[in-house]
Amino acid sequence: MTGSETSPTFRLAYVPGVTPAKWVRIWNERLPDVPLTLVQVPAADAPATLRDGAADAGILRLPVDRAFFSAIPLYTETTVVVVPKDHLLTAAEEVTVADLAEEVVFHPLDDVLGWEQPPGEPAFERPATTEDAVELVAAGVGVLVVPQSLARLYHRRDLTYRPVADAPQSGVALTWPEEATTDLVEDFIGIVRGRTVNSTRGRTRSQDGERSKDGQGQEKNARRKPATTRGGRTVTGQKSGARNPKGTKSAKGGAKGAKGGGRQGGSRRRS
């Protein structure tokens, strides 16, 4: 490497509630000389971050524009309702949207669930953020329906949550601009898909040779070992899917939510 060249880096955007730590750890083990920089962005701003080139890839909430982005769905989150600990809804292990009919349900402006029609009674005005809505729930003004990871992110001692069985769910996907599928992006794809270092589609630093400063690999005098054979058949690696975090499952993301306006009320509490 000459003095005029810049060492490659990989910038990974992620939205609130997402925890990329496991994949970052594997990246650092496999590519220790390629720093991975995390870029936390609001869910609504994440697509623009990738379009503008401020990050190479991102772990975003679905849906995304498939005409511009490539996306690999990773998991779908359980949806929960956040309530005060003494609320009537805590008497059940799981609730339904119908159970929220008489509740004031906050629908923050940064909502990530694909509601066709938000449940319950709308609040007088929509909170600016999910974090603001959680504060209002703690004040006993209403309840909030969010992906479970956001309920955990903004957890308070005086609040709890219950799964909402029939609510829309939020899908999470590894996303990147389709026309910017660099070698480093391919490396990260291999990590989230659970490929091993020696996978036929996984790449190691010794195989890559030197990388150009824009992060795309170039092989220089690198030799590949021939595939071994057993019984006349070539032995190749198998892909394994990415593991889903606790409280998640495979499903599709939803569409944009609708605005709501209405009255301000209080939460029902157990006597």
N, C-alpha and C positions, 0 to 999 in steps of 0.2 A: 504493500500500500504506500502510495506517495503522500507527501505532506499536503497536497491539494485535495485529496479525496476525503470524504466524510464517512464515518462509520455508519452502517445501516442501523436504523431503529424501527420499531413497530409500535404504532399508536392505536390503542384499543379504546373506543368509546363504550360507555355503559350507562344504563339509566338507573334511577333510584329503585332499590329493591333487589337488583341483580347483584350476585356475589361471584365475581370472576376469579377469586383467589386460587381455587384449585387449578384452573387452566394456566394462570400466571406462574404458579409454582412449577408446573411441568415444563412450561416454556423456558424458564430460567435454568432448569436442569438440562434441557436439550440444546438450547442455544445461548449459553452463558455470555457470549461476546456480542449478542444482539439485544440491547436494552428494550424492554417492553414498557411503554409509558401508558398509564391509565388516564382516561379523560372522562370524568363524570359530567353528564349533561342531562337536563330535563328531558323527559320522554318526548315532549312535543318538538324539541329542538334537535333531537338526535339525527333524523334524516338529513337536515340541512348541514349538520356537522360533517357527515360523510360526503355529501354533494360538494361542499366547499373544499374538501381535501384536508380538513383539520384533523382527521383520523383516518387510518387505513381500513379499519373494519370496526364493527360495533356489535354489542349484544343489546338488541332493541326489542321493543314490544311490537307484536304484529297488530294490524297489517302494515306492510310497507309497499311501496310502489314497485311491483315486480317488472315493470317496463324498464326501470333504471337499475334496480338492485337485484343481486342474487341473495338468497336467504336459505339457511338451513335451520328448520325448526328444532329447538332443543327440548323444550318442555312447555306444559301449560299449567298455570297456577290454579290452586283452589281459591275460590272467591269466598270472602268472609264478611260478616257484619260486625263492626266495632261498636261496642256499647259500654256503659258504665257497669261495674261489677255487680251492682245491686239491681240491674234492669230485669224486667220480667222475661226477656228472651233468653237469659242465661239458664233458665230452668230446663231448657231442651239442649240436647247434644248437637242438634242440627236444626236449622230453620229453613223455611221456603220464602219465596218472594211474597206470597200471600200473607205471611206472618208480619210483613212490614207495612201492610196496607194503611194502618192507622198511625204509623210513625212518621215524624219529620225526618226525611232522609236527605242528607247533604249530597250535592252533586258538584264537586269542585271543578274549577275551570281546567285543571290538569288531569281530569278523570281519564283512565286508560281502559275502561270497560266499554264494550259495544252495546250500550242500551238502546233499544228501539224506543222504549219509554221507561224512564227511571221509575223505580218503585216508590211506594209510599206517598206522603204529602211533601211537596217541594218546600224548601225553606224560602224565606222572604227574599234572600239574594244568595247567589252562589259564592262560596269561599274561593279565594284566589288560588289556593294550593291545597293539596291533601293534608299537609301538616297543619294548616290553619283549620281545616275541617275537624281534625282530631282534637284540637284545642276546644272547639265548640262542643264536641261530644263529651269531653271531660267536664264542661260547664253544665251538662245536663240539658242541652238545647235540642238535641236530635241524635241520630245515629248515622253511620257511614258504612258504605259497602265498597270494599277494595280487594285487590289481590292480597293473599296472605302475607307475602313478603313485605308489602307496605305497612300492614298492620304490625308486623314485627319491627320494621325500621323505625316507626314512630310510636313504639310501645310506651305506655305509661302504667304506673302501678295501680292507678284507680280505674283502669279500663281492661276489658277482655274482649274476646271475639268468638263467634260461632260460624261454622261453615253454612253457606247458603246453597242448598242443593241444586236449585234450578236457575241460578243466576248466570249471566254471561261470564266467560273466563278469559284471562289474558294469556296469550301465547308469547313465548320469548324465543328469539331466533338470532343466530349469528348472521350478520348482514354486512354486505360490502357492495360498492359500485361494480356492476358486472364487467365494465370495461377496464377496471383496475384490479384484476385478479393477479397480483404479483406472487412471486415465490414465497414471500413471507406470509401472505394471506393463505396460500396453500399449506404452509407449515402449521398455521393456527387451525385451519380446517382439520388437519390430521389429528391435532391434539384434542379438539372438542369431540371428534368422532371416535376417539379412543384408539387410534392407530398406535402401534408400537414403533419404536425407533427403527426397527428392521423391516417394517411393513414395506410392501412393494410400492406403495404410494407415499410412504413417509420419506423425508429427506433428512440427512444429517449434514453437519458442517463439512465432514471429510468428502461427502459426495458433491457438495455444492461448489467446492473450490472457493474462489474469491467472488464476493458480491459487488455489484456496482453500487454507487452511492445512493441510487434511488430505491434500493432494496430488492432489485431483481438479480437473481443468481446467474453466474456464469461459471461453467465448468472449465477448468484449465488442467489438462493432463491428469484428470481423475479417471481411474479405472473402476469399472463395476465388476463385482464378483459374479461369475455365472451362477444361475439358479441350480440348486442341488436337485437330484432326482431320486425317487424311490419307486421301485417297481415299474420303471419306465415312465413315471409321471412326474411332471415338474411340481415342486412343492412351493406354494406361495402363501403369503400371509392372509389372514381373514380380517375383515373390518368388524369392528364392534361399535355399537351405538353409544352415544353419550348418555351417561347416567342422569336420571332426573333427580333434582333436589327434592328433599322431603316435602310432602304436601303438594306435589305436582304430578301431572300426567300428560300424555300426548293428546293434543287437540289443536284446533285452529283458533287464531285470534279473531276479534270482532271488528266492527266498524266504528266510526266515530259516534260519540254520544250526543244527545240533544240537550239544549239548554232548558232550564226549568225555572219558573218563578212562582212565588206563592207565599204562604203564611209561615211564620216562625212559631215553633211550639216547643214543648218540653218532652223529655223521654219518660216513658212509663217505667216505674220502679217497683220492685217487690216491697210489700208492706211487712 
